[in-house]
Amino acid sequence: MKLTVLVDNNTMIDRYFYAEPGVAYLIESGDKRYLFDTGYSDIFLQNATKMGINLLTLDGVIISHGHNDHTWGLGALVRLFNEAAYEGYEAGKPTLLAHPDAFLDKNVDGINVGAMLTGDQLQKTFSVKFSKDPVWLTPQLVFLGEIDRIHSFEAGNAIGQVLRNGAWEVDTVLDDSALVYVSEQGLVIITGCSHAGICNIIEYAKKVCKENRVYDVIGGFHLLNPAPDKLSNTVAYFKKCQPCSIHACHCTDLHSKISLAQIAKVEEVGVGLVLEYQ
């Protein structure tokens, strides 16, 4: 499996790409190509062009959850596919996979933080599939669906409100999911923001994949000025988990990375980074 970072808060040194507070990764597994999240704007397309990557040949688009820094690039992707069709370029109709709640209205203090496009609008460009259950994309790559939340120290990750069945309610971001690649060395866990809790995600990945070895974890850990109890328990969990490396980025602050680095190998992440796993 090959993972290329198209959007992150940072770029790799001496790589002249664009960055923004968001996430977009190109994931290639076997002969399949998936875009995991689309960032906040169209820079994932600009970076892909700079890297010589053709996104018209995608097999699927996977959405980690419905927040704007992961979904607002979908508008640019829709334009890319529609303009390609208009100009007669070869382009398929990728599957768009997400949790059923991913495209519900979301707000924080009355400000829209959810997706700009609805599931019905996206149906015109993609074959849209919603699932709370795990979905195997390849024999080694799985979308986890709705994550079991078992660790009490990761509770309370509510952010804003969500409009469900005509009523606004506290949003615990049930749509937050992740991808897992089952490598020869163990699980490679790919997250967006980890609103479900990074330790919860890892435990659920082990359960779904029936594999206890964790090789790498890449993505946002949602550790932004975390409560001391949450951070200490997360560090203790990773110490027990013993991953080969950690690629914590996006919504993981410096203090949390330093704390994690005491017990694990924390690697740098930025646009232009390419990771490969057997």
C-alpha positions in Angstrom: 0.0 0.0 0.0 1.2 3.5 -0.9 0.0 6.6 0.9 0.7 10.1 -0.5 -0.1 13.2 1.6 -2.0 15.7 -0.7 -3.2 18.0 2.1 -1.9 18.6 5.6 -1.4 21.6 7.9 2.3 21.5 6.8 4.5 20.7 3.8 7.7 18.7 3.9 10.9 20.8 3.8 12.0 21.8 0.3 8.8 20.4 -1.3 7.0 23.3 -2.9 3.4 22.4 -2.4 0.4 24.1 -0.7 -0.8 23.4 2.8 -3.9 24.2 4.8 -5.6 22.9 8.0 -7.1 19.8 6.5 -6.5 16.3 5.4 -6.4 14.5 2.0 -4.4 11.4 1.2 -4.1 9.3 -1.9 -4.1 5.6 -1.0 -3.1 3.0 -3.6 -3.6 -0.6 -2.6 -3.1 -3.3 -5.3 -4.7 -1.9 -8.5 -7.2 0.3 -6.5 -6.8 4.1 -5.9 -8.7 5.9 -3.2 -8.8 9.5 -2.1 -9.2 9.8 1.7 -10.8 13.1 2.5 -10.5 16.2 0.3 -9.3 19.0 2.6 -10.8 22.5 2.9 -10.3 23.8 -0.6 -9.0 22.8 -4.1 -5.3 22.6 -3.1 -5.4 18.8 -3.1 -5.9 19.1 -6.9 -3.1 21.6 -7.2 -0.7 19.4 -5.2 -1.8 16.3 -7.2 -1.0 18.1 -10.4 2.4 19.2 -9.2 3.1 15.5 -8.2 1.9 14.2 -11.6 -1.1 12.4 -10.1 -4.2 11.9 -12.1 -7.3 11.9 -9.8 -9.7 11.1 -12.7 -8.7 7.4 -12.3 -9.9 7.1 -8.7 -11.8 4.0 -7.7 -13.3 5.7 -4.7 -13.5 8.7 -2.3 -13.5 7.9 1.4 -14.8 10.5 3.8 -13.5 10.2 7.4 -16.3 12.5 8.7 -18.4 15.5 7.7 -16.4 18.5 8.9 -15.4 21.3 6.5 -11.7 20.7 6.6 -12.3 17.2 5.3 -15.2 17.7 2.8 -15.2 21.2 1.3 -12.7 20.0 -1.4 -15.5 17.8 -2.7 -16.9 20.7 -4.8 -13.6 21.0 -6.6 -13.6 17.2 -7.2 -17.1 17.4 -8.7 -16.0 20.1 -11.0 -12.9 18.1 -12.1 -15.1 15.1 -13.1 -17.8 17.1 -14.7 -15.4 19.2 -16.8 -13.5 16.0 -17.8 -16.8 14.5 -19.0 -17.7 17.8 -20.9 -14.2 17.8 -22.6 -14.5 14.1 -23.5 -11.7 12.9 -21.2 -11.9 9.4 -19.8 -13.3 9.5 -16.3 -15.2 6.9 -14.3 -17.8 7.3 -11.5 -16.0 6.6 -8.3 -17.7 5.2 -5.2 -18.0 7.8 -2.4 -18.1 6.0 1.0 -18.9 7.6 4.3 -20.9 7.1 7.5 -24.6 7.9 7.1 -24.3 11.0 9.3 -21.4 12.5 7.3 -23.5 14.9 5.3 -25.9 16.1 8.0 -25.9 19.8 8.8 -23.3 20.7 11.4 -22.6 23.9 13.2 -20.5 25.4 16.0 -22.0 28.5 17.6 -24.3 28.9 14.6 -21.4 28.7 12.0 -21.6 26.0 9.4 -18.8 23.5 9.9 -20.4 20.7 7.9 -20.2 19.6 4.2 -21.3 22.0 1.5 -22.8 19.3 -0.7 -25.6 16.9 0.2 -25.6 13.2 -0.5 -28.2 13.7 -3.2 -26.1 16.3 -4.9 -23.0 14.0 -4.8 -25.0 11.2 -6.4 -24.7 13.0 -9.7 -20.9 12.5 -9.8 -20.3 9.5 -7.5 -21.9 6.2 -6.6 -22.6 7.2 -3.0 -22.6 4.5 -0.3 -23.2 5.1 3.4 -22.4 2.5 6.0 -22.1 2.2 9.7 -20.6 -1.3 9.3 -17.0 -2.0 8.2 -16.6 -2.2 4.4 -13.7 -4.1 2.9 -12.4 -2.2 -0.1 -9.6 -4.7 -0.9 -8.6 -7.9 0.9 -6.2 -5.7 3.0 -7.9 -2.3 3.2 -11.1 -1.7 5.2 -13.3 1.3 6.1 -14.2 0.9 9.7 -17.7 2.5 9.7 -19.0 3.6 13.1 -16.3 3.2 15.8 -17.1 1.5 19.2 -16.3 4.0 22.0 -15.0 2.0 24.9 -12.4 4.3 26.6 -14.0 6.7 29.2 -11.0 9.0 29.0 -11.8 9.7 25.3 -15.5 10.5 26.1 -16.7 14.1 25.8 -15.4 14.7 22.3 -18.6 16.6 21.3 -18.2 19.5 18.9 -21.0 21.8 18.1 -24.4 20.6 17.0 -25.8 18.3 14.3 -29.3 18.4 12.6 -30.8 15.0 12.9 -34.5 14.2 12.1 -35.3 17.9 12.0 -33.9 18.7 15.5 -30.5 20.1 16.6 -28.6 18.0 19.1 -25.1 17.8 20.5 -22.8 16.4 17.9 -20.5 13.6 19.2 -19.4 13.1 15.6 -20.6 9.5 15.3 -19.7 9.8 11.6 -16.0 9.9 12.5 -14.3 6.8 11.0 -10.9 5.6 9.7 -9.2 3.3 7.2 -7.1 0.3 8.1 -4.5 -1.5 6.0 -3.5 -5.0 7.1 0.2 -5.1 6.3 2.6 -7.9 6.8 4.0 -6.1 9.9 0.6 -5.3 11.4 -2.1 -2.7 11.1 -1.6 0.7 9.5 -4.4 2.9 10.8 -5.3 6.0 8.8 -7.4 8.7 10.5 -9.0 12.0 9.7 -9.5 13.7 13.1 -10.1 10.8 15.5 -13.2 12.5 17.1 -14.1 8.9 18.1 -10.9 8.7 20.1 -7.6 7.5 18.7 -7.4 4.7 21.2 -11.0 3.7 20.4 -10.1 3.6 16.7 -7.1 1.4 17.2 -9.1 -1.0 19.4 -11.9 -1.2 16.9 -9.4 -1.8 14.1 -7.9 -4.7 16.0 -11.4 -6.2 16.5 -12.5 -5.8 12.8 -9.2 -7.0 11.4 -8.6 -9.7 14.0 -5.0 -8.5 14.3 -3.4 -7.1 17.5 -0.1 -5.8 16.0 -0.1 -2.1 15.2 2.6 -1.0 12.8 1.8 2.6 12.2 -0.9 5.2 12.8 -1.1 8.2 10.5 -3.5 11.2 10.7 -5.1 13.6 13.2 -5.3 12.3 16.7 -7.6 15.2 18.0 -5.2 16.1 20.7 -5.5 19.9 20.8 -4.7 21.1 24.3 -6.1 17.8 25.7 -7.0 17.4 29.4 -4.0 16.0 31.3 -5.9 12.8 32.1 -6.8 12.2 28.4 -3.2 12.8 27.3 -1.6 10.6 30.0 -4.0 7.8 29.3 -3.4 8.1 25.5 0.4 8.0 26.0 0.0 4.9 28.3 -2.1 3.2 25.7 0.4 3.8 22.9 3.2 2.6 25.2 1.3 -0.7 25.6 0.4 -0.8 21.9 4.1 -0.5 20.8 3.6 0.7 17.2 6.7 0.8 15.0 6.1 4.5 14.3 3.5 7.2 14.6 2.7 9.9 12.0 0.5 12.2 14.2 -0.5 15.3 12.3 -3.3 17.8 11.4 -5.2 18.2 14.8 -2.4 17.0 17.0 -0.6 19.8 18.9 3.2 20.0 19.6 2.9 19.2 23.3 1.0 16.0 22.5 3.5 15.0 19.9 6.4 15.6 22.4 4.5 13.5 25.0 4.0 10.6 22.5 7.6 10.8 21.4 8.7 9.8 24.9 7.3 6.3 24.2 7.1 5.9 20.4 8.8 7.0 17.3 6.9 10.1 16.1 7.7 10.9 12.5 7.2 14.2 10.6 4.2 14.6 8.3 3.6 17.1 5.5 2.3 17.5 2.0 4.6 15.5 -0.3 5.2 12.7 2.2 5.0 9.2 0.7 4.7 6.1 2.8 4.8 2.5 1.6 3.8 -0.7 3.4 3.9 -4.4 2.4 
